[in-house]
Amino acid sequence: MKIVFATNNAHKLREVQQTVGDKFEIVSLRECGVVEDIPENEPTLEGNALAKARYIYSRTGLSCFADDTGLEVDALGGEPGVRSARYATDGHDDEANKRLLLERMEGKENRGAQFRTAMALILDGEEYLFEGVVRGKILTKECGNGGFGYDPLFAPEGHSESFAEMSAEEKNAISHRGRAVRKLAEFLNNR
Ligand code: ITT
């Protein structure tokens, strides 16, 4: 069975296909003819994930899933959260976002934070939500060159190294997105 994943990111597609297995064929947005930007204007991660999935379902009529991720920092009241990609600027400026986060965390003793992924699935017209969370802390300076986004500033619980110092496999085994995708895969494979 074909199922659309709301992304064109080849890395994300491959990772999800591997986790889900061969019972489902994961198809990108481009492959099902959705080339326009999908609006992400909701105030929550769940809202954005659902809005993306509903958009694709209404455009294609195909079963589909979509995710949205945010970094939620305890000392900042859960910020940047749903605004993680647009924290410092309107665009996806990772460098500016990391700089702003370090600035706002200056002098803060509580470094607790979490990455959270909301995953919305529409299967045969029914809606489902899955969540993946990884707790950790915000480092006082960047460590490592791997990963992307806020990875150099985030050390997951039980680890002294940042996500950016881990291999993709190590990160995937404990990450927010890895956890959400495994929940989705388990659900699909038990149908
Ligand atoms: P798509 O919606 O096109 O997939 P996006 O950049 O909005 O792209 P996400 O919702 O996954 O992607 O992530 C929002 C922001 O959160 C992203 O710009 C990163 O800065 C950050 N982020 C997400 N996942 C991350 C991860 O695994 N490690 C570090 N930062 C991450």
Residues whose N, C-alpha, C, O or C-beta is under 5 A from the ligand:
A	BS01	ITT	D67 D68 T69 G70 S84 A85 F148 G149 Y150 D151
